[in-house]
Amino acid sequence: MSPSTRSVLLFLAKVLAVYVVWYVVYDLWLLPDGRLDAWLSQHVAGVSGTLLSGVGHDASALGRSVTMPGISGVRVADGCNGLATIGLFVGFVVAYTGRF
């Protein structure tokens, strides 16, 4: 087996291992508990409201919702808070072979 093939297979094995760990930790423990998703959704809404206000919009955040006058607003749901994307990104960073 060539070194490049071995590197690809090692990378894929690491990605699979990180995915299995992420699945066990997130889908079987954190998601049913719900506290991490609720906390992150509230902070995403808060940061979004602050950023919109910072660029001159009359925006406010309350809980998971970001509102502006004349607009019904946006509610940050658990699936839209970026946690799954963060987990996927961390998995690829951990699996990629390179110097620390």
DSSP file (Angstrom, degrees, kcal/mol; ACC not computed):
  #  RESIDUE AA STRUCTURE BP1 BP2  ACC     N-H-->O    O-->H-N    N-H-->O    O-->H-N    TCO  KAPPA ALPHA  PHI   PSI    X-CA   Y-CA   Z-CA
    1    1 A M              0   0    0      0, 0.0     0, 0.0     0, 0.0     0, 0.0   0.000 360.0 360.0 360.0 133.8    0.0    0.0    0.0
    2    2 A S     >  -     0   0    0      1,-0.1     4,-2.3     4,-0.0     5,-0.2  -0.332 360.0-115.4 -73.9 156.7    1.4    3.4   -1.0
    3    3 A P  H  > S+     0   0    0      0, 0.0     4,-2.2     0, 0.0     5,-0.1   0.855 115.8  53.0 -60.6 -35.6    2.0    6.1    1.7
    4    4 A S  H  > S+     0   0    0      2,-0.2     4,-2.1     1,-0.2     5,-0.2   0.899 109.8  47.5 -69.1 -38.5   -0.6    8.4    0.1
    5    5 A T  H  > S+     0   0    0      2,-0.2     4,-2.5     1,-0.2    -1,-0.2   0.906 111.7  50.9 -65.6 -41.1   -3.2    5.6    0.3
    6    6 A R  H  X S+     0   0    0     -4,-2.3     4,-2.4     1,-0.2    -2,-0.2   0.897 109.3  50.9 -62.4 -40.8   -2.3    4.9    3.8
    7    7 A S  H  X S+     0   0    0     -4,-2.2     4,-2.4     2,-0.2    -2,-0.2   0.902 110.8  48.3 -63.8 -42.1   -2.6    8.6    4.7
    8    8 A V  H  X S+     0   0    0     -4,-2.1     4,-2.6     2,-0.2    -2,-0.2   0.926 112.7  47.7 -65.0 -44.7   -6.1    8.8    3.2
    9    9 A L  H  X S+     0   0    0     -4,-2.5     4,-2.3     2,-0.2    -2,-0.2   0.887 111.8  50.0 -65.4 -38.2   -7.2    5.6    5.0
   10   10 A L  H  X S+     0   0    0     -4,-2.4     4,-2.4     2,-0.2    -1,-0.2   0.917 110.9  50.0 -64.2 -43.4   -5.8    6.9    8.3
   11   11 A F  H  X S+     0   0    0     -4,-2.4     4,-2.6     1,-0.2    -2,-0.2   0.936 112.0  47.2 -59.3 -47.8   -7.6   10.2    7.8
   12   12 A L  H  X S+     0   0    0     -4,-2.6     4,-2.5     1,-0.2    -1,-0.2   0.869 110.9  52.1 -64.1 -36.9  -10.9    8.5    7.0
   13   13 A A  H  X S+     0   0    0     -4,-2.3     4,-2.4     2,-0.2    -1,-0.2   0.907 110.9  47.7 -65.3 -40.9  -10.5    6.2   10.0
   14   14 A K  H  X S+     0   0    0     -4,-2.4     4,-2.8     2,-0.2     5,-0.2   0.917 111.3  50.5 -65.3 -42.8   -9.9    9.2   12.3
   15   15 A V  H  X S+     0   0    0     -4,-2.6     4,-2.6     1,-0.2    -2,-0.2   0.928 111.7  48.2 -60.4 -44.7  -13.0   11.0   10.8
   16   16 A L  H  X S+     0   0    0     -4,-2.5     4,-2.4     2,-0.2    -1,-0.2   0.910 111.9  49.2 -62.4 -42.6  -15.1    8.0   11.4
   17   17 A A  H  X S+     0   0    0     -4,-2.4     4,-2.3     2,-0.2    -2,-0.2   0.922 112.3  47.3 -63.7 -44.1  -13.8    7.6   15.0
   18   18 A V  H  X S+     0   0    0     -4,-2.8     4,-3.0     1,-0.2    -2,-0.2   0.901 111.2  52.6 -64.3 -39.3  -14.5   11.3   15.7
   19   19 A Y  H  X S+     0   0    0     -4,-2.6     4,-2.9    -5,-0.2    -2,-0.2   0.917 109.1  49.0 -61.9 -43.1  -18.0   11.0   14.2
   20   20 A V  H  X S+     0   0    0     -4,-2.4     4,-2.4     2,-0.2    -2,-0.2   0.923 113.4  46.3 -63.1 -43.9  -18.8    8.0   16.4
   21   21 A V  H  X S+     0   0    0     -4,-2.3     4,-2.8     2,-0.2     5,-0.2   0.931 113.7  49.0 -63.2 -45.2  -17.6    9.8   19.5
   22   22 A W  H  X>S+     0   0    0     -4,-3.0     4,-3.3     1,-0.2     5,-0.6   0.909 110.9  51.0 -60.5 -42.9  -19.6   13.0   18.4
   23   23 A Y  I  X>S+     0   0    0     -4,-2.9     5,-1.2     2,-0.2     4,-0.9   0.939 113.0  44.7 -60.8 -47.6  -22.7   10.8   17.8
   24   24 A V  I  X5S+     0   0    0     -4,-2.4     4,-0.5     3,-0.2     5,-0.2   0.938 120.2  40.1 -63.1 -47.2  -22.5    9.2   21.2
   25   25 A V  I  X>S+     0   0    0     -4,-2.8     5,-2.4    -5,-0.2     4,-0.6   0.942 128.1  28.5 -70.0 -47.4  -21.8   12.4   23.1
   26   26 A Y  I  <>S+     0   0    0     -4,-3.3     5,-3.6    -5,-0.2    -3,-0.2   0.981 125.7  36.4 -81.8 -59.8  -24.2   14.7   21.1
   27   27 A D  I  <<S+     0   0    0     -4,-0.9    -3,-0.2    -5,-0.6    -2,-0.1   0.816 127.3  35.0 -68.8 -31.1  -27.1   12.6   19.8
   28   28 A L  I  <<S+     0   0    0     -5,-1.2    -1,-0.2    -4,-0.5    -3,-0.2   0.633 135.9  12.4 -99.3 -13.8  -27.4   10.3   22.8
   29   29 A W  I  X5S+     0   0    0     -4,-0.6     4,-1.3    -6,-0.2    -3,-0.2   0.689 126.6  37.3-126.7 -57.7  -26.5   12.7   25.7
   30   30 A L  I  ><S+     0   0    0     -5,-2.4     4,-2.6     2,-0.2     6,-0.3   0.908 113.9  52.1 -72.7 -42.7  -26.4   16.4   24.9
   31   31 A L  H  4<S+     0   0    0     -5,-3.6    -1,-0.2     1,-0.2    -4,-0.1   0.931 111.1  45.5 -63.5 -47.5  -29.4   16.6   22.5
   32   32 A P  H  4 S+     0   0    0      0, 0.0    -1,-0.2     0, 0.0    -2,-0.2   0.870 113.0  52.1 -63.5 -33.3  -31.9   14.9   24.7
   33   33 A D  H  < S-     0   0    0     -4,-1.3    -2,-0.2     1,-0.1    -3,-0.1   0.932  87.2-167.1 -66.9 -45.7  -30.7   17.0   27.7
   34   34 A G     X  +     0   0    0     -4,-2.6     4,-2.3    -5,-0.1     5,-0.2   0.240  52.5 108.4  83.6 -13.2  -31.2   20.2   25.6
   35   35 A R  H  > S+     0   0    0      2,-0.2     4,-2.5     1,-0.2     5,-0.2   0.901  78.7  48.8 -67.8 -40.2  -29.4   22.6   27.9
   36   36 A L  H  > S+     0   0    0     -6,-0.3     4,-2.7     2,-0.2     5,-0.2   0.930 113.6  46.7 -65.4 -45.1  -26.4   23.1   25.6
   37   37 A D  H  > S+     0   0    0     -7,-0.3     4,-2.7     2,-0.2     5,-0.2   0.910 113.3  49.1 -62.7 -42.3  -28.5   23.7   22.5
   38   38 A A  H  X S+     0   0    0     -4,-2.3     4,-2.1     2,-0.2    -2,-0.2   0.929 113.3  46.9 -63.1 -45.1  -30.8   26.1   24.5
   39   39 A W  H  X S+     0   0    0     -4,-2.5     4,-2.0     1,-0.2    -2,-0.2   0.931 114.9  45.7 -61.7 -47.1  -27.7   28.0   25.8
   40   40 A L  H  X S+     0   0    0     -4,-2.7     4,-2.6     1,-0.2    -2,-0.2   0.899 111.4  52.1 -66.2 -40.7  -26.1   28.2   22.4
   41   41 A S  H  X S+     0   0    0     -4,-2.7     4,-2.1     1,-0.2    -1,-0.2   0.898 110.0  49.2 -62.4 -40.9  -29.3   29.3   20.6
   42   42 A Q  H  X S+     0   0    0     -4,-2.1     4,-2.3    -5,-0.2    -1,-0.2   0.895 112.9  46.9 -65.6 -39.6  -29.8   32.1   23.1
   43   43 A H  H  X S+     0   0    0     -4,-2.0     4,-2.7     2,-0.2     5,-0.2   0.868 109.7  52.8 -72.3 -35.6  -26.2   33.3   22.7
   44   44 A V  H  X S+     0   0    0     -4,-2.6     4,-2.4     2,-0.2    -2,-0.2   0.925 111.9  46.8 -62.7 -43.3  -26.4   33.1   18.9
   45   45 A A  H  X S+     0   0    0     -4,-2.1     4,-2.6    -5,-0.2    -2,-0.2   0.919 113.0  49.4 -63.5 -43.3  -29.6   35.3   19.0
   46   46 A G  H  X S+     0   0    0     -4,-2.3     4,-2.2     2,-0.2    -2,-0.2   0.919 112.9  45.5 -62.5 -45.1  -27.9   37.7   21.4
   47   47 A V  H  X S+     0   0    0     -4,-2.7     4,-2.8     2,-0.2     5,-0.2   0.895 112.4  52.3 -65.9 -39.9  -24.8   38.1   19.3
   48   48 A S  H  X S+     0   0    0     -4,-2.4     4,-2.5    -5,-0.2    -2,-0.2   0.929 110.4  47.6 -62.2 -45.0  -26.9   38.5   16.2
   49   49 A G  H  X S+     0   0    0     -4,-2.6     4,-2.2     2,-0.2    10,-0.3   0.901 113.0  48.9 -61.4 -41.5  -28.9   41.2   17.8
   50   50 A T  H  X S+     0   0    0     -4,-2.2     4,-2.2     2,-0.2    -2,-0.2   0.910 112.0  48.2 -65.3 -43.1  -25.8   43.0   19.0
   51   51 A L  H  X S+     0   0    0     -4,-2.8     4,-1.2     2,-0.2    -2,-0.2   0.911 111.8  49.3 -64.9 -42.2  -24.2   42.8   15.5
   52   52 A L  H  <>S+     0   0    0     -4,-2.5     5,-2.5     1,-0.2     3,-0.4   0.906 112.7  47.7 -63.4 -40.8  -27.3   44.1   13.8
   53   53 A S  H ><5S+     0   0    0     -4,-2.2     3,-1.5     1,-0.2    -1,-0.2   0.876 107.1  58.1 -64.9 -36.7  -27.4   47.0   16.3
   54   54 A G  H 3<5S+     0   0    0     -4,-2.2    -1,-0.2     1,-0.3    -2,-0.2   0.754 105.1  49.4 -66.6 -25.0  -23.8   47.6   15.7
   55   55 A V  T 3<5S-     0   0    0     -4,-1.2    -1,-0.3    -3,-0.4    -2,-0.2   0.230 130.6 -89.6-100.3  13.9  -24.3   48.2   12.0
   56   56 A G  T < 5S+     0   0    0     -3,-1.5     2,-0.3     1,-0.3    -3,-0.2   0.511  82.5 129.9 101.1   4.9  -27.1   50.6   12.6
   57   57 A H      < -     0   0    0     -5,-2.5     2,-1.6    -6,-0.2    -1,-0.3  -0.650  62.9-122.4 -91.0 150.7  -30.3   48.4   12.6
   58   58 A D        +     0   0    0     -2,-0.3     2,-0.3    11,-0.1    -5,-0.1  -0.591  58.3 151.9 -88.8  74.1  -32.8   48.7   15.4
   59   59 A A        -     0   0    0     -2,-1.6     2,-0.3   -10,-0.3     9,-0.2  -0.755  24.1-175.0-109.0 151.5  -32.6   45.1   16.4
   60   60 A S  E     -A   67   0A   0      7,-2.4     7,-3.0    -2,-0.3     2,-0.4  -0.991  13.0-145.9-143.0 152.2  -33.2   43.4   19.8
   61   61 A A  E     +A   66   0A   0     -2,-0.3     2,-0.4     5,-0.2     5,-0.2  -0.964  14.8 176.7-120.6 134.6  -32.8   39.9   21.0
   62   62 A L  E >   -A   65   0A   0      3,-2.4     3,-2.0    -2,-0.4     2,-0.4  -0.937  65.9 -46.9-137.1 112.5  -35.0   38.2   23.6
   63   63 A G  T 3  S-     0   0    0     -2,-0.4   -17,-0.2     1,-0.3   -18,-0.1  -0.515 125.4 -17.7  66.2-121.2  -34.3   34.6   24.5
   64   64 A R  T 3  S+     0   0    0     -2,-0.4    12,-2.8   -19,-0.1     2,-0.4   0.370 119.9  92.9 -96.3   2.9  -33.9   32.8   21.2
   65   65 A S  E <   -AB  62  75A   0     -3,-2.0    -3,-2.4    10,-0.2     2,-0.5  -0.786  53.3-162.2-108.5 142.3  -35.5   35.5   19.0
   66   66 A V  E     -AB  61  74A   0      8,-2.9     8,-2.5    -2,-0.4     2,-0.3  -0.988  21.8-178.4-117.1 124.8  -34.1   38.4   17.1
   67   67 A T  E     -A   60   0A   0     -7,-3.0    -7,-2.4    -2,-0.5     5,-0.1  -0.882  16.3-172.6-126.7 156.5  -36.6   41.1   16.2
   68   68 A M  E >   - B   0  71A   0      3,-0.6     3,-2.1    -2,-0.3    -9,-0.2  -0.978  44.3 -85.5-139.6 149.9  -36.7   44.4   14.3
   69   69 A P  T 3  S+     0   0    0      0, 0.0   -11,-0.1     0, 0.0     3,-0.1  -0.321 114.9  13.1 -58.3 132.5  -39.5   46.9   14.0
   70   70 A G  T 3  S+     0   0    0      1,-0.2     2,-0.4     2,-0.0     3,-0.0   0.430 110.9  94.1  83.3  -1.0  -41.8   46.0   11.2
   71   71 A I  E <  S-B   68   0A   0     -3,-2.1    -3,-0.6     1,-0.1    -1,-0.2  -0.968  75.3-133.6-125.4 139.8  -40.4   42.5   10.8
   72   72 A S  E     -     0   0A   0     -2,-0.4     2,-0.1     1,-0.2    -1,-0.1   0.779  51.3-133.8 -66.1 -25.4  -41.8   39.4   12.5
   73   73 A G  E     -     0   0A   0     -6,-0.1     2,-0.4    -8,-0.1    -6,-0.2  -0.367   9.9 -85.5 103.7 178.3  -38.3   38.3   13.6
   74   74 A V  E     -B   66   0A   0     -8,-2.5    -8,-2.9    -2,-0.1     2,-0.5  -0.993  23.9-153.9-132.2 135.2  -36.2   35.2   13.6
   75   75 A R  E     -B   65   0A   0     -2,-0.4     2,-0.9   -10,-0.2   -10,-0.2  -0.949  18.0-135.6-109.8 127.9  -36.1   32.4   16.2
   76   76 A V        -     0   0    0    -12,-2.8   -31,-0.1    -2,-0.5     2,-0.1  -0.730  25.9-159.0 -84.9 108.7  -32.9   30.4   16.4
   77   77 A A    >   -     0   0    0     -2,-0.9     3,-1.5     1,-0.1     4,-0.1  -0.376  30.4-103.7 -83.7 165.7  -33.9   26.8   16.6
   78   78 A D  G >  S+     0   0    0      1,-0.3     3,-1.0     2,-0.2     5,-0.3   0.873 121.1  51.4 -58.7 -39.5  -31.7   24.0   18.1
   79   79 A G  G 3  S+     0   0    0      1,-0.2    -1,-0.3     2,-0.1     3,-0.2   0.575 109.8  51.6 -75.1  -7.5  -30.8   22.7   14.6
   80   80 A C  G <  S+     0   0    0     -3,-1.5    -1,-0.2     1,-0.1    -2,-0.2   0.189  80.4  90.9-114.4  15.3  -29.8   26.1   13.4
   81   81 A N  S <  S-     0   0    0     -3,-1.0    -1,-0.1    -4,-0.1    -2,-0.1   0.495  95.4-115.1 -93.5  -2.3  -27.4   27.2   16.1
   82   82 A G  S  > S+     0   0    0     -3,-0.2     4,-2.4    -4,-0.1     5,-0.2   0.439  78.8 122.6  90.4  -0.2  -24.3   25.8   14.4
   83   83 A L  H  > S+     0   0    0     -5,-0.3     4,-2.3     1,-0.2     5,-0.2   0.907  75.8  48.3 -65.3 -41.6  -23.4   23.2   17.0
   84   84 A A  H  > S+     0   0    0      1,-0.2     4,-2.1     2,-0.2    -1,-0.2   0.890 112.7  49.6 -65.1 -37.8  -23.5   20.3   14.5
   85   85 A T  H  > S+     0   0    0      2,-0.2     4,-2.6     1,-0.2    -2,-0.2   0.892 109.4  51.4 -67.1 -39.6  -21.3   22.3   12.1
   86   86 A I  H  X S+     0   0    0     -4,-2.4     4,-2.7     2,-0.2     5,-0.2   0.921 110.2  49.7 -62.1 -43.9  -18.8   23.1   14.9
   87   87 A G  H  X S+     0   0    0     -4,-2.3     4,-2.0     2,-0.2    -2,-0.2   0.899 111.5  48.3 -61.8 -41.3  -18.6   19.4   15.7
   88   88 A L  H  X S+     0   0    0     -4,-2.1     4,-2.0     2,-0.2    -2,-0.2   0.921 112.3  48.8 -65.1 -44.2  -18.0   18.5   12.1
   89   89 A F  H  X S+     0   0    0     -4,-2.6     4,-2.3     1,-0.2    -2,-0.2   0.931 111.1  49.1 -61.6 -47.0  -15.3   21.1   11.8
   90   90 A V  H  X S+     0   0    0     -4,-2.7     4,-2.7     1,-0.2     5,-0.2   0.888 108.4  55.9 -61.0 -38.5  -13.6   20.0   14.9
   91   91 A G  H  X S+     0   0    0     -4,-2.0     4,-2.2    -5,-0.2    -1,-0.2   0.915 109.2  44.8 -60.5 -43.9  -13.7   16.4   13.7
   92   92 A F  H  X S+     0   0    0     -4,-2.0     4,-1.8     2,-0.2    -1,-0.2   0.880 112.7  51.3 -69.3 -36.7  -11.9   17.3   10.5
   93   93 A V  H  < S+     0   0    0     -4,-2.3    -2,-0.2     2,-0.2    -1,-0.2   0.915 113.0  45.6 -64.5 -42.3   -9.3   19.4   12.3
   94   94 A V  H  < S+     0   0    0     -4,-2.7    -2,-0.2     1,-0.2    -1,-0.2   0.888 115.1  47.4 -67.3 -38.6   -8.6   16.5   14.7
   95   95 A A  H  < S+     0   0    0     -4,-2.2     2,-0.3    -5,-0.2    -1,-0.2   0.753  89.2  97.3 -77.0 -23.9   -8.5   14.0   11.9
   96   96 A Y  S  < S-     0   0    0     -4,-1.8     2,-0.4    -5,-0.1    -4,-0.0  -0.497  75.5-130.0 -72.1 128.5   -6.2   16.0    9.6
   97   97 A T        +     0   0    0     -2,-0.3     2,-0.3   -90,-0.1    -1,-0.1  -0.627  56.1 105.5 -80.3 128.6   -2.6   15.0   10.0
   98   98 A G  S    S-     0   0    0     -2,-0.4     2,-0.1     0, 0.0     0, 0.0  -0.973  71.0 -57.3 178.9 176.9   -0.2   17.9   10.5
   99   99 A R              0   0    0     -2,-0.3     0, 0.0     1,-0.1     0, 0.0  -0.431 360.0 360.0 -72.6 149.7    1.9   19.7   13.1
  100  100 A F              0   0    0     -2,-0.1    -1,-0.1     0, 0.0     0, 0.0   0.491 360.0 360.0 -64.5 360.0    0.2   21.0   16.2
